[in-house]
């Protein structure tokens, strides 16, 4: 992929805020600086091969990162670990312009109470239709029909409507299904919570995705222009902590043959906005190589469960380009957590992994062992 040379300059101006306990974060001490580049101690290519080789047979890997040199904070700069009160209202207000409105359906509305009714409704859905799940437990589903940009299909339900999976499979699989709105309900269990393949124009809003063996939400196989917003993602990596990403965008180069015909998995312009992450064992958000235009903003990340297994040791990892990572807050510190946000160049030429805008992110309640932002040296 040819990228203009000017994109190789990474803008990485960050705001570091160590909170004064009991005070509003706006009053916390601040300093602006250009984030220093990471100082890798291991070869990224060899580390990537190790992690990819250990990925399960389904093939979604989370290629590793070079470990950044640890930065020890001065004693007077360290803050006591704390769990700040939830600030979701403030965060959502700050990213209001980036939130998408749920479109009211103009077609038929079908109410369902069990899995068989849900499957029939999904198979018959037409653009503009709405499917309403009653509270209760539903088995895993595959969605293969599509709405349109002007008339998406809506699947909705209360938090008590739970689609539940088990084993290594997908709990909700959108397979070539574009222009859907998934709103309000819960997805629990399975190897992966919500998997999308070749699905575009999706809106995942106010969901709870939890208790997965591996990752929670994965935009894969050229899935582009999708948004997950105002959702809670928690308890990932219960079977394989190193693959317990919260939101996973694209595919690693080692999986392009399987999922994108040997070409880069161009899952482009996906958006992660105003979500809350809890007990995530790998990266809260992992953006894979050669993906572009990912927006990650206004999220509350959790570093408390980062496993460190197979180099899963940061909260956000960006291997794509033209991504924007801004206005996110990280709380919770794990012994394996090193840098908060990292970029990595995995593919050649050395373009993907550079050209990202990373600014105004902060941690609350602790100082990380490494950097707030660690930029791959190849982007210098």
C-alpha positions as a printed Julia matrix, in Angstrom:
380×3 Matrix{Float64}:
   0.0     0.0    0.0
   1.56    3.28  -1.06
   1.2     6.05   1.51
   2.5     9.63   1.02
   5.7    10.29   2.87
   4.11   13.07   4.91
   1.94   10.46   6.6
   5.02    8.88   8.12
   5.22   11.74  10.58
   3.2    10.68  13.59
   1.47   13.36  15.54
   1.62   12.17  19.1
   0.93   15.09  21.38
  -0.42   13.77  24.63
  -1.84   15.12  27.84
  -0.57   13.42  30.97
  -2.84   13.88  33.97
  -2.12   12.33  37.35
  -5.34   12.99  39.27
  -5.48   14.74  42.58
  -7.69   12.36  44.48
 -11.05   13.95  45.2
 -10.56   16.71  42.61
 -12.02   17.0   39.13
  -9.63   15.79  36.44
  -9.76   19.22  34.81
  -7.89   20.53  37.83
  -5.21   17.84  37.68
  -1.61   18.73  36.89
  -0.91   18.71  33.17
   2.03   18.94  30.79
   2.16   18.73  27.01
   4.95   16.88  25.23
   5.71   14.97  22.08
   5.59   11.32  23.0
   8.99    9.62  22.83
   9.46    6.64  20.55
   9.51    3.19  22.06
  12.89    1.58  22.55
  12.27   -2.02  21.45
  14.35   -4.71  23.11
  13.16   -7.5   20.83
  12.76   -7.91  17.12
   9.13   -7.16  16.23
   9.06   -9.55  13.3
  10.21  -12.56  15.31
   7.85  -11.69  18.18
   5.0   -11.43  15.71
   5.74  -14.85  14.29
   5.72  -16.36  17.78
   2.37  -14.89  18.7
   0.76  -15.69  15.36
   1.99  -19.27  15.51
   0.3   -19.71  18.87
  -3.07  -18.31  17.75
  -5.9   -20.82  17.86
  -7.01  -22.74  14.77
  -9.61  -20.12  13.91
  -6.71  -17.86  13.05
  -7.41  -14.51  14.7
  -4.06  -13.52  16.06
  -2.91  -10.45  17.86
   0.58   -9.93  16.54
   2.93   -8.87  19.32
   4.73   -5.72  19.93
   8.31   -5.0   20.78
   8.65   -4.39  24.49
   9.33   -0.75  25.3
  11.97    0.19  27.84
  10.41    0.8   31.23
  10.33    4.35  32.51
  10.48    4.6   36.28
   8.52    7.49  37.7
  10.12    9.7   40.31
   8.79    8.96  43.82
   6.96   12.28  44.09
   5.25   11.69  40.72
   3.68    8.38  41.65
   0.02    8.34  42.53
  -1.82    5.91  44.74
  -3.89    3.39  42.79
  -7.51    4.42  42.78
 -10.73    3.55  41.01
 -12.28    6.89  40.0
 -16.03    7.28  39.76
 -17.49    6.49  36.36
 -17.37    9.54  34.08
 -19.45    8.14  31.21
 -21.73   11.16  31.1
 -18.85   13.57  30.64
 -17.13   11.34  28.1
 -20.26   10.89  26.0
 -20.91   14.62  26.07
 -17.34   15.24  24.9
 -17.72   12.9   21.91
 -21.31   13.81  21.15
 -20.51   14.8   17.58
 -18.96   11.39  16.96
 -21.95    9.4   18.24
 -24.35    8.07  15.61
 -28.12    8.21  16.03
 -30.1     4.99  15.83
 -32.36    5.19  12.78
 -36.01    4.42  13.44
 -37.19    1.53  11.32
 -39.75    2.21   8.61
 -40.6    -1.4    7.89
 -42.28   -4.21   9.77
 -41.66   -4.87  13.47
 -41.39   -8.47  14.64
 -41.29   -9.45  18.32
 -39.5   -12.68  19.29
 -39.29  -14.64  22.53
 -37.01  -17.59  21.73
 -34.2   -18.71  19.45
 -36.38  -20.33  16.77
 -38.49  -17.18  16.42
 -35.33  -15.08  16.29
 -33.77  -17.22  13.57
 -36.92  -17.03  11.43
 -37.09  -13.27  11.85
 -33.42  -12.83  10.91
 -33.86  -14.99   7.8
 -36.88  -12.98   6.66
 -35.68   -9.48   7.55
 -35.91   -6.79   4.91
 -34.44   -3.26   4.8
 -36.09   -1.02   7.37
 -37.44   -3.89   9.5
 -37.07   -4.1   13.28
 -36.71   -7.29  15.32
 -37.43   -6.94  19.03
 -36.15   -9.58  21.42
 -37.94  -10.08  24.7
 -35.88  -10.59  27.84
 -34.55  -14.13  27.97
 -31.69  -16.3   26.72
 -31.06  -16.99  23.03
 -28.64  -19.34  21.3
 -25.9   -18.09  18.92
 -27.06  -16.63  15.6
 -25.69  -16.02  12.12
 -26.92  -12.94  10.24
 -26.51  -12.98   6.47
 -29.15  -10.62   5.07
 -28.48   -6.92   4.54
 -30.34   -3.68   4.94
 -29.46   -0.52   3.07
 -27.71    2.68   4.08
 -31.03    4.54   4.18
 -33.02    1.65   5.66
 -30.88   -0.45   8.02
 -32.32   -3.51   9.74
 -32.54   -3.23  13.53
 -32.08   -6.02  16.08
 -32.91   -4.69  19.52
 -33.79   -5.79  23.0
 -33.32   -4.96  26.68
 -30.16   -5.83  28.6
 -32.04   -8.88  29.83
 -32.14  -10.26  26.29
 -28.91  -12.26  26.16
 -27.52  -14.13  23.16
 -25.31  -16.74  24.8
 -22.53  -18.81  23.26
 -20.21  -21.55  24.42
 -16.99  -23.2   23.33
 -14.84  -21.58  20.65
 -17.54  -20.45  18.23
 -18.98  -17.04  17.4
 -21.94  -15.93  19.49
 -23.19  -13.38  16.95
 -21.77  -13.67  13.42
 -22.57  -11.06  10.79
 -21.45  -12.84   7.65
 -21.62  -10.5    4.68
 -24.49   -8.7    6.41
 -24.33   -4.92   6.02
 -26.42   -2.03   7.35
 -27.63   -3.48  10.63
 -28.25   -1.76  13.93
 -27.68   -3.95  17.01
 -29.05   -2.04  19.98
 -29.4    -2.52  23.71
 -29.1    -6.26  24.32
 -26.31   -8.46  25.66
 -23.92  -10.95  24.04
 -22.22  -13.38  26.38
 -19.83  -16.3   26.08
 -18.46  -18.16  23.07
 -14.96  -17.97  21.73
 -15.71  -14.59  20.16
 -18.65  -12.37  21.04
 -19.52  -10.42  17.86
 -17.69  -11.34  14.65
 -18.18   -9.46  11.39
 -16.95  -10.7    8.0
 -17.36   -8.46   4.97
 -20.03   -6.44   6.78
 -20.27   -2.68   6.32
 -22.25    0.18   7.79
 -23.01   -1.53  11.09
 -24.02    0.34  14.24
 -23.46   -1.52  17.52
 -25.02    0.68  20.17
 -25.5     0.32  23.93
 -24.62   -3.38  23.96
 -23.0    -5.47  26.67
 -20.46   -7.96  25.29
 -18.89  -10.14  27.95
 -17.32  -13.37  29.16
 -15.64  -14.46  25.92
 -12.94  -17.07  25.54
 -10.99  -14.78  23.21
 -11.88  -11.33  21.82
 -15.23   -9.57  22.33
 -15.82   -7.68  19.04
 -13.95   -8.25  15.77
 -14.33   -6.27  12.51
 -12.72   -8.6    9.94
 -12.59   -9.53   6.26
 -12.99   -6.04   4.81
 -15.63   -4.95   7.33
 -15.61   -1.17   7.01
 -17.45    1.94   8.18
 -18.74    0.24  11.31
 -19.25    1.78  14.74
 -19.37    0.38  18.24
 -20.48    3.03  20.69
 -21.85    3.51  24.22
 -21.3    -0.17  24.93
 -19.78   -2.14  27.8
 -17.13   -4.73  26.95
 -15.91   -6.88  29.79
 -14.34  -10.17  30.88
 -12.47  -11.23  27.76
  -9.8   -13.89  27.24
 -11.28  -16.35  29.72
  -9.8   -19.27  27.75
  -6.83  -17.59  26.04
  -5.86  -14.35  27.82
  -3.33  -13.41  25.14
  -6.15  -13.23  22.59
  -8.67  -11.46  24.79
  -8.88   -8.16  22.9
 -11.86   -5.91  23.54
 -12.23   -4.61  19.97
 -10.1    -6.07  17.18
  -9.9    -4.36  13.78
  -8.65   -6.19  10.66
  -6.4    -9.25  10.45
  -2.72   -9.89  10.86
  -0.65  -10.48   7.75
  -0.34  -14.15   8.68
  -4.11  -14.5    8.27
  -4.6   -12.58   5.02
  -4.51  -15.78   2.97
  -7.33  -17.23   5.04
  -9.59  -14.2    5.33
  -8.8   -11.81   2.48
  -7.43  -13.86  -0.43
  -3.81  -13.17   0.44
  -4.31   -9.41   0.21
  -4.39   -6.99   3.16
  -7.57   -7.14   5.21
  -8.84   -3.65   4.43
 -11.26   -3.24   7.3
 -11.33    0.54   7.02
 -12.79    3.56   8.82
 -14.17    1.69  11.79
 -15.07    3.61  14.94
 -14.79    2.83  18.66
 -16.56    5.65  20.49
 -17.59    6.23  24.09
 -17.37    2.64  25.33
 -16.47    1.24  28.74
 -13.97   -1.63  28.94
 -13.6    -3.8   32.04
 -11.21   -6.68  32.78
  -9.72   -7.0   29.3
  -6.8    -9.44  29.18
  -5.16   -8.32  25.91
  -5.36   -4.91  24.21
  -8.61   -3.05  24.82
  -8.39   -2.05  21.13
  -6.02   -3.7   18.62
  -5.79   -2.18  15.12
  -4.07   -4.53  12.68
  -1.6    -3.79   9.94
  -2.72   -2.03   6.72
  -6.07   -0.94   8.16
  -6.76    2.77   7.87
  -8.94    5.48   9.32
  -9.82    3.9   12.67
 -11.31    6.33  15.21
 -10.82    5.52  18.91
 -12.24    8.27  21.08
 -13.93    8.94  24.39
 -13.48    5.42  25.75
 -12.77    4.35  29.31
 -10.11    1.65  29.14
  -9.12   -0.8   31.85
  -5.54   -1.97  32.27
  -6.14   -3.99  35.42
  -6.38   -7.42  33.73
  -3.74   -7.07  31.0
  -2.13  -10.51  30.96
   1.25   -9.85  29.36
   0.99  -13.23  27.66
   2.46  -13.29  24.14
   3.25   -9.58  24.38
  -0.28   -8.46  25.27
   1.03   -5.64  27.46
  -0.59   -2.39  26.3
  -4.1    -0.95  26.33
  -4.16    0.17  22.68
  -1.96   -1.12  19.85
  -2.08    0.54  16.43
  -0.43   -1.21  13.49
  -2.6     0.58  10.94
  -2.32    4.13   9.61
  -4.35    7.34   9.61
  -5.93    6.3   12.92
  -7.08    8.82  15.51
  -6.72    7.93  19.2
  -7.93   10.81  21.32
  -9.7    11.67  24.54
  -9.48    8.21  26.1
  -8.97    7.53  29.81
  -7.23    4.46  31.22
  -7.72    3.28  34.79
  -6.53    0.08  36.43
  -2.94   -1.09  36.52
  -1.71   -4.67  36.11
   1.86   -5.87  36.72
   2.09   -6.85  33.03
   0.92   -3.44  31.75
   3.8    -1.48  30.2
   2.99    1.23  27.67
  -0.59    2.52  27.49
  -0.72    3.19  23.73
   1.75    1.7   21.25
   2.29    1.81  17.5
   4.07   -0.93  15.55
   5.32   -1.34  12.02
   4.84   -4.98  11.04
   4.58   -4.92   7.23
   6.87   -3.58   4.5
   7.25   -0.92   3.22
   7.31    0.82   6.58
   4.13    2.82   6.23
   1.39    1.01   8.13
   1.91    1.68  11.81
   2.88    5.3   11.15
   0.87    8.39  10.27
  -1.49    8.17  13.25
  -2.86   11.01  15.37
  -2.58   10.25  19.08
  -3.35   13.03  21.55
  -5.17   14.08  24.72
  -5.24   10.6   26.25
  -4.57   10.12  29.95
  -4.34    7.67  32.83
  -6.0     8.07  36.19
  -4.91    6.61  39.51
  -1.46    5.29  38.56
   1.68    5.87  36.53
   2.43    3.23  33.88
   5.68    1.32  33.95
   6.48    2.47  30.41
   5.25    5.35  28.26
   1.82    6.88  27.82
   2.49    6.72  24.06
   5.3     4.59  22.6
   5.82    5.15  18.87
   7.67    2.6   16.75
  11.18    3.87  15.95
  10.59    3.1   12.28
   8.16    6.03  12.19
  10.85    8.56  13.09
